[in-house]
Amino acid sequence: MWKPEKNEEERKRLFLEFMKKEVKETKVVDDSFFVAAGLAVPVAAVVGKRASGHIPYVKSVRLDLVPNVVFVPFVTLLGIVGATAWQMGNKSAAAKEEEKKTSKQRAAEEQKDVNQAP
């Protein structure tokens, strides 16, 4: 049965040990991608906001009432979050594909070992 640790230093040590063991830091994002997104998205936001007045369905949203001081940082934040999600999705898909290949190779080796057994 689990009992809480009363010693504060021991609790900290156990917590840090648990975190180091169980938590994996993701290293799937590339900083240069964020720089490109950070430079391109604000310009695209301003151009898109101006062009939205000429698009029939978007015109009804009335983006011209939203000040650029609010609109541009909001769209930039959404762009960076979207870029992160897209990049992490691509990296995780590649990792899953690599895992499939490894498991197939492992299964083939095990089958070969079974066939060679006397």
N, C-alpha and C positions, 0 to 999 in steps of 0.2 A: 504494500500500500504506500502511496506517495505521501510524504510529509514535507511541509514547507520548511525551508532552511531558515534558521533564526539569525545566524551570523550574517551581517550585511556584506562583509568582504567576500565570504564564501558564495553568497547569492550572486554577486557581481561576477565572480570568477566562473561560476557555473553558467550564467547567462551568456557571457562572452564566448565560452567554450561551445555552447550550443549554437550560437549565431555563426561562429566560424565554421562549424561542422555542417550546418544545414542550409545556410543562405549562400547562394551563388551570385556573384556580381555579373551582370550582363555586360558583354563587351561587343555587342552586335551593331552598335551605331558608329558612324564615321563622322567626325567633327567637320570635315570639309563639306559634307552634305548640308549641315546646318548653316554654314556660312553662306553657301549658295542660296539656300532657302531664305535666309535672313536678308539677303540683298535683293532677291527677285520678288518675293511676295509683297513687300510694301508698294513697289512700283506697280505690280499687277493689281493690287487692291485699288489704288487711285485710278488707274486706267479703267478697270472694271466698273468702278463706281460711276465714273463719267459716262461710260458706254451704256450703263444700265438704264439711263433715261431714254434711250432709243430702242430698247427691247420691250415689246408689248407686255409680256407677262411679268417681267421684272419691274417695269415702270410702276405697276400698282403697289409695289412694296415701299416705294418712296424713299430710296436710299439717300436722296439728296437732302433729306431732313437730318440725317445722322452726321455730326461733325467729323471731319477727317481725323481729328485728335483722338476720337474714340474708335472710329471704324478701322483705321490702318493698324493700330496695335492689336486689336481684336482679331482681324483677319491674319495678321502675321503670326499670332499665337496659334490660331487654328492651323495655319500652314505648317508650322514647325511640329505641332502635335501629329498632324497627318503624315508628315514626312517620317517622323519617328516610328509611327505605327506601320507604315508601309515598309520601311527598312527592316524593322524587327520581324515583320511577317515574312519577308523574303529570306532573311537569315534563318528563321526557324523552319521554313519550308525546306531550305537547303540542308539543315541539320537532320530533319526527318528523313530526307532522301538518303543522306549519308548513313543514317542508322539502319535503314532498310537494306542497303548494300552490305553493310557489315553483318547484319543478322543473316542475310542470304549466304554470305561467304562462310560464316560460322556453321550454318546448317549443312552446307556442302562439305565442309571439313569433317563434321561429326558423322555424316553419312559415309564419307570415305573411310573414316576410322572404323565404323561398324562393319563395312564391307571387307576390310582387311583383317578383322579379328578372326582368330582360328575357330 
